[in-house]
Amino acid sequence: MNLLRITLLLTISIPFFVLSATNQTIDSFNKAKKILERNVYQDHRITLYCNAEFDSKKKVIPPKGFHTDKYVKRAKKIEWEHVVPAENFGRTFEEWRNGDKQCVSSKGKSFKGRKCAEKVNKEYRYMQADMFNLYPAIGAVNALRSNYNFTMLPSEKSDFGSCNMKIENRKAEPPESARGRISRTYLYMEDTYSRYKMSKSQRQLMNAWDRMYPVTEWECQRSRVIAKLQGNSNDVVQSRCENNKYL
């Protein structure tokens, strides 16, 4: 094989756009939310947990029978939920745990936590803004879920009326319709970011939900669009989509 043929083959085999392993494009949580609103969910304005519709101004049209006694004002609009809570990976950063010399308020008071990690550490900002981990949720549901991990709860009572989202003892059980997407988000975050590791029990649950609740065509479409916008792929979702012939 001559040099010209080798050069041509190499040129053809190398893609014009090479995906990175992690999010290396969007380092702003606010920017990520705007991109999701305008470029990913513009034709699919449905929340993760309650399948509630929302409009271009983020106003929620709650499903029939939805109810909440808490965070009533936040129930009127959607918010962008970190499925894997920011604290779960944020506490691996020194700035989150102990602060930094740059994390001083205008009044001279030192601070730490999410605000400090966001201010100082670009790696944290990339993880926080990863759109594969962000889903629309009714504000009140997002508020009450907080940073609680998911599990199966003994109680059969929903905290939101017809939306079968349960929260108890700092744990949350999502509706069946959300479990597949949640599981593959957790698996993606662990697979993509070495900083984040699930507990053994959490990984077992996510693997079980991944098997029990197969990928949907919309989930595959969402993943493809985000990959183009963000510059890295969700290999967990992509492999399920290939197996289900959605790609």
N, C-alpha and C positions, 0 to 999 in steps of 0.2 A: 504493500500500500504506500503510495507516494505521499510526500509532505502536503500537497494541495488537498488530497482527499481526506487526510487526517484533520487538517484545519477546517475543512467544510463540515465534517462530522461533528467536531467539537463545537463549532458555531451553532449548528442545528440543535445539538443536545443541551446547550446551556440556555435556560429560560431567560427572557428579558427581565422578568420580575422575580427576584428570589425572596422567599418569605423568611423572616427571622424566626428564631425559636420562641421569643417572648415578645410582648408588646414593647416596641422601641420607637413608636411613632407618636403616641398621644400621652402626654405627661400631665394633663389637666383633667381633673374629675368633671369640672364644669363643661369643658369642651367635649368630653366624652358623652355627657348627657345630651348636649345639643346635637351632636352627630347622630346619636341613636334616635332622637325625636324626628330629625329631618330626613335621615337617609336609610334607616333600618325599619322603624315602626310607622312610617308615614301611611302605609297601606294595611297595617295590622295593629291597630290601637287596642290591644287587649292586655290586661294585666296578668301577671304570673299566677298569683294565688287564687284570685276570685273570678277570673275571666270577665272582669268588668271592662266596659268600653270607656274610652276617654277621647276627648277631642284635641284639636291642634293647640289649644290653650291649656292643655293638661287637666281640664275639668272632667271629673269622673261621672259616668252614668252608672250608678251602682246596680248590680243585679237585683232582681226581685227578691225580697226577703233579707237583704243584707242589713246588718244592724251593728252598731257599736255605741257604747256608752262613754268611751274614752277617745281623746284626740278627735273630737267631732269635727273641728275645723279642718284638720288634716285629712279627714275622710272625703273631702270634696275635690281633692286633686291627687294626681299620681305623683309619686316620688321614685327615684331610681335606687333600687335596692341592691346592695352587695349581697349576693346569695351566700358566698363565703364571706362572713363579716370581716370588715377591714381590720378589726382588732386581732382576728385569728392569725393574720400574717404580719400585721403592724407591730405587734409586740416582739417580733424577732429583730426589730431594728433598735439599735442603741438609743437613738433620738426619742423613740416612743417610750422606752422604759425609763431613761435617765435624763432626757433633755440634751441640750447642746448650748454652747456659749452664744450661739446666734439666736437662741430662742428666749428672748427677753422682750417683754412688752414695753410700750411707750412710757409706762410708769416705773420701769426698772424691775418688774417682777418676772422671775424665770418661770417658764412653763415647759411641759413635756407632753407626751401622748400624741394623738393624731395630728394636732396642729403643728407640733414641732417637727415630726417626721415629714409632713407635707412641705414644710418650709425649707428644710435642710437637705433631704435625701431624694435625689432624682429617681433612684431605683424604686423607692416606696411610691413615688408619684406614678410611675409606670404601672405598678401593680394595682394601685388604687383606681386608675383610669382604664383598666383592662375591660373592654366592652363585653367580652364573653362572660364576665362575672356580674354584669349589670342587667337588671330586668325591671320593667315598670311594675309598681305595686301601689295599691291604694295607700295614701299617706298614713292613715291610722293603723293599717296592718303592718306597714314598715316600722312604725314607731313601737308597736307592741311586740313585734318579733324581736326588735332590738338586735343584740349580737348573740342570741341564743342559738345553740346547735340544734340540729334536727334529730328527732327520734320518733318512736312509736309510743303514744301515750295511752294509758288505760282508760281515761275519760272518753265518753262518746259525745260529749257536749261541745259544740262549736262556740268559739268566742265571737263569731261574727254572723250569727243567724244562718242564712242559707249558704254562706261561704264556709266550707268545712275546714277552716284553719283553727288549730287548737294550740293554746299556749298555757303551760302549767309548770311551775317550779323551775323557771328559767330554762325551759326546753320548749321546742315547737314541733308540731306535727302538721305538715302541709297537706292540702287536698291531693287525692290520687292524681288528678290531672297535671299537677306540677312536679311530681316526684321524679319523673324521668329526666326532665330538664335540670332539676336541682342536682341529681346524682351525677350527671355528666359534667356539670359545672364544677363540682367538687373534685371529680377525677381529673378534669382538665387543669385546675389550679395546682393540684399536687404534681401532676405530670410535667407541667410547664415551669413552675417556680420551685427551685430547690429549697427555698426558705420555708415553704409551706408543707407541713406534714399532718395528715389526719391521724387521729387515734385509731387503734386496731378496730374498735367497735364501730366507729364512724365509717371507716373504709368498708367494713363488711356490710353495713346498711346501704351505703351508696352503690356497692357492687350488686347487691340484691335488687335495689330499685332500678338500676340500669337494665338488669335482665327482665324485670317484671313489667316495666313501662317503656316499650320500644320508642325509638326516635320517630318523629313525625316529619312530614314533608316540609312544614313550616320551620321546624327546628333546623333542618338541613339548609333551607334557604337563608335563614338568619345567619347561620355560621358562615356560609359562603360570602355574604355581603360584608360581614364584620371582618373576615380575613382580608378582603380587598381594601377595606378602609384602614385597617389597623396594621397590616403588614405581617401578620403571623397567623398560622392556621390553628384550628382546634382539632388536633389529631384524634381525640376521643370521639367527638361527634362525627368527624369525617369518616372514620372507620365504620361506625354504625350506619351511616348513610350509604356507604358503598355496599355493605352487607344487605341493606334493604332496598338497594337499587334506586335510591333517591338522587344519586349523582350521575 
